Amino acid sequence: MKVSSVVTTPNPDALKFTLDQELLKEGSRSFTSFKAAEVDPLAKLLFELEGVTSVFYMMNFVTVNKKADLEWEPLEKSILEALRGFEPPVEEVEAKVVEGVGGAEGTPYGEMSPAQKVLAIDQLLEREIRPGLAGDGGGLEIVGLEENILQIHYEGACGSCPSSTSGTLMYIESILKANLDENLSVIPV
Protein backbone atom coordinates (compact mmCIF):
# COMPACT_ATOMS: atom_id res chain seq x y z
CA MET A 1 0.00 0.00 0.00
CA LYS A 2 1.32 3.44 -0.84
CA VAL A 3 1.39 6.26 1.72
CA SER A 4 0.69 9.54 -0.08
CA SER A 5 1.36 11.86 2.87
CA VAL A 6 2.26 12.05 6.54
CA VAL A 7 0.72 14.99 8.35
CA THR A 8 1.18 16.32 11.85
CA THR A 9 -1.99 16.82 13.86
CA PRO A 10 -2.87 19.29 16.60
CA ASN A 11 -1.87 16.48 18.97
CA PRO A 12 1.95 16.29 19.12
CA ASP A 13 1.75 12.57 19.91
CA ALA A 14 -0.31 11.67 16.79
CA LEU A 15 0.52 11.49 13.08
CA LYS A 16 -1.96 11.04 10.23
CA PHE A 17 -0.89 8.76 7.36
CA THR A 18 -2.95 9.27 4.19
CA LEU A 19 -3.04 6.26 1.86
CA ASP A 20 -3.61 5.84 -1.86
CA GLN A 21 -6.55 3.47 -1.32
CA GLU A 22 -9.58 3.14 0.93
CA LEU A 23 -9.40 1.00 4.02
CA LEU A 24 -13.11 1.32 4.81
CA LYS A 25 -16.09 2.48 2.75
CA GLU A 26 -17.72 4.02 5.84
CA GLY A 27 -17.32 4.11 9.57
CA SER A 28 -14.10 3.92 11.50
CA ARG A 29 -12.06 1.59 13.68
CA SER A 30 -10.32 2.62 16.88
CA PHE A 31 -7.97 0.59 19.08
CA THR A 32 -6.32 1.69 22.31
CA SER A 33 -4.55 -1.52 23.33
CA PHE A 34 -2.65 -4.38 21.76
CA LYS A 35 -5.23 -6.83 23.11
CA ALA A 36 -8.10 -5.01 21.39
CA ALA A 37 -6.06 -4.72 18.19
CA GLU A 38 -5.47 -8.48 17.90
CA VAL A 39 -8.74 -8.85 15.95
CA ASP A 40 -7.72 -6.34 13.28
CA PRO A 41 -4.77 -7.10 10.96
CA LEU A 42 -3.78 -3.46 10.40
CA ALA A 43 -4.10 -2.36 14.03
CA LYS A 44 -2.26 -5.48 15.22
CA LEU A 45 0.59 -4.81 12.79
CA LEU A 46 0.97 -1.24 14.06
CA PHE A 47 0.67 -2.14 17.74
CA GLU A 48 3.59 -4.53 17.28
CA LEU A 49 5.78 -1.43 16.87
CA GLU A 50 7.38 -0.21 20.10
CA GLY A 51 5.73 2.97 21.41
CA VAL A 52 2.33 2.83 19.66
CA THR A 53 -0.50 3.67 22.08
CA SER A 54 -3.51 3.85 19.75
CA VAL A 55 -4.54 3.24 16.15
CA PHE A 56 -7.52 4.90 14.48
CA TYR A 57 -8.51 4.58 10.84
CA MET A 58 -11.29 5.40 8.45
CA MET A 59 -11.69 5.96 4.71
CA ASN A 60 -8.13 6.36 3.42
CA PHE A 61 -6.11 7.38 6.47
CA VAL A 62 -4.59 5.93 9.61
CA THR A 63 -3.79 7.96 12.71
CA VAL A 64 -1.19 6.53 15.07
CA ASN A 65 -0.57 7.84 18.59
CA LYS A 66 2.74 7.26 20.37
CA LYS A 67 3.99 7.37 23.94
CA ALA A 68 4.64 10.98 24.93
CA ASP A 69 8.29 10.41 25.86
CA LEU A 70 9.28 8.98 22.45
CA GLU A 71 10.56 10.87 19.41
CA TRP A 72 8.69 10.49 16.12
CA GLU A 73 11.62 9.92 13.75
CA PRO A 74 12.40 6.22 14.30
CA LEU A 75 8.75 5.27 14.93
CA GLU A 76 7.49 7.13 11.85
CA LYS A 77 9.92 5.20 9.64
CA SER A 78 8.73 1.90 11.15
CA ILE A 79 5.08 2.84 10.61
CA LEU A 80 5.74 3.79 6.97
CA GLU A 81 7.52 0.48 6.38
CA ALA A 82 4.65 -1.46 7.99
CA LEU A 83 2.00 0.38 5.97
CA ARG A 84 3.87 -0.10 2.69
CA GLY A 85 3.97 -3.85 3.30
CA PHE A 86 0.34 -4.15 4.37
CA GLU A 87 -2.30 -5.50 2.00
CA PRO A 88 -5.77 -4.76 3.33
CA PRO A 89 -8.31 -7.56 3.13
CA VAL A 90 -11.10 -6.96 0.64
CA GLU A 91 -14.09 -6.13 2.79
CA GLU A 92 -17.38 -4.43 2.13
CA VAL A 93 -18.63 -2.56 5.18
CA GLU A 94 -22.39 -2.62 5.52
CA ALA A 95 -24.29 0.53 6.33
CA LYS A 96 -25.52 0.83 9.90
CA VAL A 97 -29.24 0.26 10.25
CA VAL A 98 -30.98 1.76 13.26
CA GLU A 99 -34.30 0.07 13.87
CA GLY A 100 -37.30 2.05 14.97
CA VAL A 101 -35.97 5.41 13.80
CA GLY A 102 -38.09 5.90 10.71
CA GLY A 103 -40.02 9.13 10.51
CA ALA A 104 -37.50 11.19 12.52
CA GLU A 105 -37.13 13.76 9.74
CA GLY A 106 -39.30 16.79 10.37
CA THR A 107 -40.09 15.76 13.95
CA PRO A 108 -39.05 18.39 16.51
CA TYR A 109 -36.12 17.19 18.62
CA GLY A 110 -38.11 17.41 21.87
CA GLU A 111 -40.78 15.05 20.47
CA MET A 112 -38.34 12.38 19.26
CA SER A 113 -37.84 9.02 20.91
CA PRO A 114 -34.42 8.44 22.53
CA ALA A 115 -33.29 6.41 19.49
CA GLN A 116 -34.42 9.19 17.13
CA LYS A 117 -32.53 11.77 19.21
CA VAL A 118 -29.31 9.75 19.00
CA LEU A 119 -29.79 9.38 15.23
CA ALA A 120 -30.42 13.12 14.81
CA ILE A 121 -27.30 13.93 16.86
CA ASP A 122 -25.23 11.39 14.92
CA GLN A 123 -26.37 12.84 11.58
CA LEU A 124 -25.49 16.37 12.70
CA LEU A 125 -22.07 15.22 13.95
CA GLU A 126 -21.49 13.41 10.65
CA ARG A 127 -22.30 16.54 8.66
CA GLU A 128 -20.78 19.29 10.83
CA ILE A 129 -18.10 17.83 13.11
CA ARG A 130 -16.55 14.56 11.92
CA PRO A 131 -15.14 15.93 8.63
CA GLY A 132 -13.10 18.50 10.55
CA LEU A 133 -11.89 15.95 13.09
CA ALA A 134 -10.98 13.54 10.27
CA GLY A 135 -8.95 16.31 8.65
CA ASP A 136 -6.78 16.34 11.76
CA GLY A 137 -6.60 12.54 11.97
CA GLY A 138 -9.31 12.01 14.55
CA GLY A 139 -12.93 11.20 15.10
CA LEU A 140 -15.57 10.65 17.73
CA GLU A 141 -18.27 8.19 18.52
CA ILE A 142 -21.42 8.53 20.57
CA VAL A 143 -21.24 6.48 23.75
CA GLY A 144 -24.67 7.35 25.07
CA LEU A 145 -27.35 9.95 25.66
CA GLU A 146 -28.85 10.28 29.14
CA GLU A 147 -31.46 13.00 29.52
CA ASN A 148 -29.70 15.97 27.87
CA ILE A 149 -26.13 14.77 28.42
CA LEU A 150 -24.38 13.36 25.36
CA GLN A 151 -21.41 11.13 26.14
CA ILE A 152 -18.77 10.94 23.42
CA HIS A 153 -15.47 9.12 22.97
CA TYR A 154 -12.71 10.82 20.99
CA GLU A 155 -10.72 8.62 18.61
CA GLY A 156 -7.38 8.89 16.83
CA ALA A 157 -5.47 12.15 17.22
CA CYS A 158 -8.39 13.61 19.18
CA GLY A 159 -8.11 10.90 21.84
CA SER A 160 -5.25 12.48 23.75
CA CYS A 161 -5.26 16.01 22.34
CA PRO A 162 -5.59 18.77 24.95
CA SER A 163 -7.84 20.90 22.71
CA SER A 164 -10.41 18.09 22.37
CA THR A 165 -11.43 18.49 26.02
CA SER A 166 -11.76 22.26 25.80
CA GLY A 167 -12.23 24.19 22.54
CA THR A 168 -13.38 21.28 20.40
CA LEU A 169 -15.80 20.10 23.07
CA MET A 170 -17.31 23.58 23.42
CA TYR A 171 -17.67 23.86 19.64
CA ILE A 172 -19.46 20.48 19.41
CA GLU A 173 -21.79 21.48 22.21
CA SER A 174 -22.57 24.84 20.59
CA ILE A 175 -23.43 23.17 17.25
CA LEU A 176 -25.78 20.72 19.00
CA LYS A 177 -27.44 23.48 21.03
CA ALA A 178 -27.93 25.73 18.01
CA ASN A 179 -29.35 22.97 15.81
CA LEU A 180 -31.18 20.58 18.13
CA ASP A 181 -31.73 21.59 21.78
CA GLU A 182 -30.28 24.44 23.83
CA ASN A 183 -30.26 22.17 26.91
CA LEU A 184 -27.85 19.60 25.45
CA SER A 185 -24.43 19.24 27.05
CA VAL A 186 -21.51 17.09 25.94
CA ILE A 187 -18.98 15.20 28.04
CA PRO A 188 -16.06 13.07 26.92
CA VAL A 189 -15.76 9.60 28.46
Long-range contacts (C-beta under 8 A, 24 or more apart in sequence): 1-83, 1-84, 1-86, 1-87, 1-88, 2-84, 3-80, 3-83, 3-84, 6-76, 6-80, 7-137, 9-63, 9-136, 9-137, 9-138, 9-157, 9-161, 10-136, 10-157, 10-161, 10-163, 11-65, 11-136, 11-137, 11-138, 11-157, 11-158, 11-159, 11-160, 11-161, 11-162, 13-53, 13-65, 13-66, 13-67, 13-68, 13-160, 14-63, 14-64, 14-65, 14-66, 14-137, 14-138, 14-156, 14-157, 14-159, 14-160, 14-161, 15-63, 15-64, 15-66, 15-72, 15-76, 15-79, 15-137, 16-61, 16-62, 16-63, 16-136, 16-137, 16-156, 16-157, 17-61, 17-62, 17-63, 17-64, 17-79, 17-80, 17-83, 18-60, 18-61, 19-60, 19-61, 19-62, 19-83, 20-60, 21-60, 21-88, 22-59, 22-60, 23-57, 23-58, 23-59, 23-60, 23-61, 23-62, 23-88, 24-57, 24-58, 24-59, 24-91, 24-93, 25-92, 25-93, 26-93, 26-95, 27-58, 27-93, 27-96, 28-56, 28-57, 28-58, 28-139, 28-141, 28-155, 28-156, 29-55, 29-56, 29-57, 29-58, 30-54, 30-55, 30-56, 30-139, 30-141, 30-153, 30-155, 30-156, 30-159, 31-55, 31-56, 32-159, 41-86, 41-88, 41-89, 42-86, 42-88, 45-82, 45-86, 46-79, 46-82, 48-82, 49-75, 49-78, 49-79, 49-82, 50-75, 51-75, 52-79, 53-160, 54-156, 54-159, 54-160, 56-137, 56-138, 56-139, 56-155, 56-156, 56-157, 56-159, 57-156, 58-134, 58-139, 59-134, 61-134, 61-137, 63-137, 63-138, 63-156, 63-157, 65-156, 65-157, 65-159, 65-160, 109-180, 109-181, 110-181, 114-145, 117-145, 117-180, 118-142, 118-145, 120-180, 121-145, 121-150, 121-176, 121-180, 121-184, 124-175, 124-176, 124-179, 124-180, 125-172, 128-175, 128-179, 129-171, 129-172, 129-175, 133-158, 133-168, 138-164, 140-172, 143-189, 148-181, 148-183, 148-184, 148-185, 149-184, 149-185, 149-186, 149-187, 150-176, 150-184, 150-185, 150-186, 150-187, 151-186, 151-187, 151-188, 151-189, 152-186, 152-187, 152-188, 152-189, 153-188, 153-189, 154-188, 164-188
